[in-house]
Amino acid sequence: MDKEKTRPFGPADILLPKSANMTKWSVIACDQHTSEPEYWERVDAFIGEEPSTLRLMLPEHLYHSGSLPELIDKTGHAMDTYLDTGVFHTIPDTYIYVERTLYSGKVRRGIVGQIDLECYDHSDKNGALIRSTEGIVKEKMPPRIRLREGARAELTHVLVLVDDPECMLIEPLTEMKQEADKLYDFSLMENGGHICGYKVNKKGRESIEKAIDTFLDFDHFRSRYGFDNEPILLFATGDGNHSLATAKACWEKMKPNLTDRERQNHPARFALVEIVNIRDQALEFEPINRVVFDCDPEHLLGALLKFYPGSKIGMDEGHNISFSCCGTADVLTIPADTAPLAIGALGNFLDWYLERHPGKLDFVHGDDVVIRLSRKKNTIGFVLPAVDKSMFFASIIRGGAMPRKTFSMGSARDKRYYLEMRKLEKTE
């Protein structure tokens, strides 16, 4: 293979609908609005009988449905129909530069292409070029695997992060878009904002690949983070951890049945993603707070202070975490060397504690919600500090994947919508 084929991120043969109503075609990620089936019912009614990615995926709230096998079969049948009746046209061997205008009016920029799953690992504390940011919830995997196994094509809601403070990878394409072919330009349903996509030209392609090669240079990596003995981290999954883990699991299952030659370029070896710069000002990281119900707050706090020697109630140097219970509020300080981020330190303790003591953990957005819930009897709430984006990659390099539900990349309506597709079947 040539050098281009060995890069962890490269162009893809991308499928787009020929003439669909794009607002109806593109729907939000399957793991959104899981407690709001009425959202998905509204979307279903809006789409009607027109072609849509809604017919090619399953909203996560249906994963526990008694008719899950039939629903999976239905998505497969819809995909076959779309592929066999000429719904798509193929843009071969290309990157797509994406500008997503969010509900707030800010513009998030990205590049759609494919990553090599041989370079990806979601296990904790691995040395892969592409790693997961958060732990995987194993219970979420089986339905996703059943959906992907046997599927002839994939669609993606995966956002993969690159740490690019010099803005070498994505941002140069903003000026080049004037010379590029526009592939789509439409408003997203349900207050999702607006999205435009441009076929990256030769000049843009060369710019992308030059930046990737720079990131893969160890001297550049060492100068960035100061690590002499840690393997290079190129990308980290932002949204879509479970979907990318699913693609990896399906590829690993398929590999033993392929020849060495087939393994080199089989479409299932790759996964379609959008790369976004973690330094993009439109990309907002919000911590996901913790509330523990049905517990003894005083005992829990005492156990935490013993779990981390040197921790204390009150503000001091280290990880500062606000907490409230029984109508009072204070600050907890945990030594900084216990974990790269405050959420890691707290998460590790809560996992340990709740395996041994009563309590029900919930993940909560909004500081005010935590304070309100913590007024309940036998309840304690923790408000976590904002995630420092400049330290994000360094913390993964040093500490591995973060605890599940560490952060949220913006509000639900700002998540990636399904839009582009790519074939998974081998064609000659």
Rosetta blueprint (number, residue, H / E / L):
1 M L
2 D L
3 K H
4 E H
5 K H
6 T H
7 R L
8 P L
9 F E
10 G E
11 P L
12 A E
13 D E
14 I E
15 L E
16 L E
17 P E
18 K L
19 S L
20 A L
21 N L
22 M H
23 T H
24 K H
25 W H
26 S L
27 V L
28 I E
29 A L
30 C L
31 D L
32 Q L
33 H L
34 T L
35 S L
36 E L
37 P H
38 E H
39 Y H
40 W H
41 E H
42 R H
43 V H
44 D H
45 A H
46 F H
47 I H
48 G L
49 E L
50 E L
51 P L
52 S L
53 T H
54 L H
55 R H
56 L H
57 M L
58 L L
59 P L
60 E H
61 H H
62 L H
63 Y L
64 H L
65 S L
66 G L
67 S L
68 L H
69 P H
70 E H
71 L H
72 I H
73 D H
74 K H
75 T H
76 G H
77 H H
78 A H
79 M H
80 D H
81 T H
82 Y H
83 L H
84 D H
85 T L
86 G L
87 V L
88 F E
89 H E
90 T E
91 I E
92 P E
93 D E
94 T E
95 Y L
96 I E
97 Y E
98 V E
99 E E
100 R E
101 T E
102 L L
103 Y L
104 S L
105 G L
106 K L
107 V E
108 R E
109 R E
110 G E
111 I E
112 V E
113 G E
114 Q E
115 I E
116 D E
117 L H
118 E H
119 C H
120 Y E
121 D E
122 H L
123 S L
124 D L
125 K L
126 N L
127 G L
128 A L
129 L L
130 I E
131 R E
132 S E
133 T L
134 E E
135 G L
136 I L
137 V L
138 K H
139 E H
140 K H
141 M H
142 P H
143 P H
144 R H
145 I H
146 R H
147 L H
148 R H
149 E L
150 G L
151 A L
152 R L
153 A E
154 E E
155 L E
156 T L
157 H L
158 V L
159 L E
160 V E
161 L E
162 V E
163 D L
164 D L
165 P L
166 E L
167 C L
168 M L
169 L L
170 I L
171 E L
172 P L
173 L H
174 T H
175 E H
176 M H
177 K H
178 Q H
179 E H
180 A L
181 D E
182 K E
183 L E
184 Y E
185 D E
186 F E
187 S E
188 L L
189 M L
190 E L
191 N L
192 G L
193 G L
194 H E
195 I E
196 C E
197 G E
198 Y E
199 K E
200 V L
201 N L
202 K H
203 K H
204 G H
205 R H
206 E H
207 S H
208 I H
209 E H
210 K H
211 A H
212 I H
213 D H
214 T H
215 F H
216 L L
217 D L
218 F H
219 D H
220 H H
221 F H
222 R H
223 S H
224 R H
225 Y H
226 G L
227 F L
228 D L
229 N L
230 E L
231 P L
232 I L
233 L L
234 L L
235 F E
236 A E
237 T E
238 G E
239 D E
240 G L
241 N H
242 H H
243 S H
244 L H
245 A H
246 T H
247 A H
248 K H
249 A H
250 C H
251 W H
252 E H
253 K H
254 M H
255 K H
256 P H
257 N H
258 L L
259 T L
260 D H
261 R H
262 E H
263 R H
264 Q H
265 N H
266 H L
267 P H
268 A H
269 R H
270 F E
271 A E
272 L E
273 V E
274 E E
275 I E
276 V E
277 N E
278 I L
279 R L
280 D L
281 Q L
282 A L
283 L L
284 E L
285 F E
286 E E
287 P E
288 I L
289 N E
290 R E
291 V E
292 V E
293 F E
294 D L
295 C L
296 D L
297 P H
298 E H
299 H H
300 L H
301 L H
302 G H
303 A H
304 L H
305 L H
306 K H
307 F H
308 Y L
309 P L
310 G L
311 S L
312 K E
313 I E
314 G L
315 M L
316 D L
317 E L
318 G L
319 H E
320 N E
321 I E
322 S E
323 F E
324 S E
325 C E
326 C L
327 G L
328 T E
329 A E
330 D E
331 V E
332 L E
333 T E
334 I E
335 P L
336 A H
337 D H
338 T H
339 A L
340 P L
341 L L
342 A H
343 I H
344 G H
345 A H
346 L H
347 G H
348 N H
349 F H
350 L H
351 D H
352 W H
353 Y H
354 L H
355 E L
356 R L
357 H L
358 P L
359 G L
360 K E
361 L E
362 D E
363 F E
364 V E
365 H L
366 G L
367 D H
368 D H
369 V H
370 V H
371 I H
372 R H
373 L H
374 S L
375 R L
376 K L
377 K L
378 N L
379 T L
380 I E
381 G E
382 F E
383 V E
384 L L
385 P L
386 A L
387 V L
388 D L
389 K H
390 S H
391 M H
392 F H
393 F H
394 A H
395 S H
396 I H
397 I H
398 R H
399 G H
400 G L
401 A L
402 M E
403 P L
404 R L
405 K L
406 T L
407 F E
408 S E
409 M E
410 G L
411 S L
412 A H
413 R H
414 D H
415 K L
416 R L
417 Y E
418 Y L
419 L L
420 E L
421 M E
422 R E
423 K E
424 L L
425 E L
426 K L
427 T L
428 E L
